[in-house]
Amino acid sequence: MKKLLWIPLAAALLVGPLLAQKPDQQAEYRASYEKKLAKEFVSNGKWMLDYDAARAKAKAEGKLLFTYFSRSYAP
């Protein structure tokens, strides 16, 4: 029975640090994302970042979509 009491404690000690992220981490991700979008090769490409708007435009023009999905800035 004593061994079973250690399981929740061990789990809390292992998982706790993973849950304790910096509160401003999302802001750091956003800043890094905006910095990369400002680069010349991205801004000159006329990329659409709104999926729904791109989909509607492609449908109106009878074109296909080239999409790239990433979660680089989302923990």
C-alpha positions in Angstrom: 0.0 0.0 0.0 2.9 2.4 0.8 4.2 1.9 -2.7 0.9 3.1 -4.2 1.2 6.4 -2.4 4.5 7.2 -4.2 3.0 6.9 -7.6 1.0 10.2 -7.6 3.9 12.0 -5.9 6.4 10.7 -8.5 4.0 11.6 -11.3 3.6 15.2 -9.9 7.4 15.6 -9.6 7.9 14.4 -13.2 5.1 16.3 -14.9 5.1 19.5 -12.8 8.1 21.1 -14.5 6.6 20.4 -17.9 3.4 22.3 -17.0 5.3 25.3 -15.5 6.0 27.3 -18.7 6.9 30.9 -18.8 3.7 33.0 -19.1 5.2 35.2 -21.8 6.4 32.2 -23.9 3.5 32.7 -26.4 4.5 36.3 -26.8 8.1 35.2 -27.6 6.7 32.7 -30.2 4.6 35.5 -31.8 7.5 37.9 -32.0 9.7 35.2 -33.6 6.9 34.4 -36.1 6.5 38.1 -37.0 10.2 38.5 -37.5 10.4 35.7 -39.9 7.3 37.0 -41.8 9.1 40.3 -42.3 11.9 38.8 -44.2 12.1 39.8 -47.9 11.7 36.3 -49.4 8.4 35.9 -47.5 7.0 39.4 -48.0 7.7 39.3 -51.8 6.0 36.0 -52.2 2.4 37.4 -51.9 1.6 34.5 -49.5 -1.9 34.3 -47.9 -1.8 33.4 -44.3 -5.6 33.2 -43.8 -6.6 29.7 -44.9 -10.3 30.4 -45.3 -9.6 33.6 -47.4 -7.1 31.6 -49.6 -9.6 28.8 -50.1 -12.4 31.3 -51.1 -10.0 33.0 -53.6 -8.9 29.8 -55.1 -12.5 28.6 -55.5 -13.5 31.9 -57.1 -10.5 31.8 -59.5 -10.8 28.0 -60.2 -7.3 27.3 -58.9 -5.7 24.8 -56.6 -4.2 25.5 -53.2 -0.6 25.0 -52.2 -0.7 24.7 -48.4 1.9 24.3 -45.7 0.9 23.7 -42.1 3.3 23.9 -39.2 3.2 24.3 -35.5 6.6 25.8 -35.1 5.4 28.5 -32.8 2.7 26.7 -30.9 3.8 24.6 -27.9 
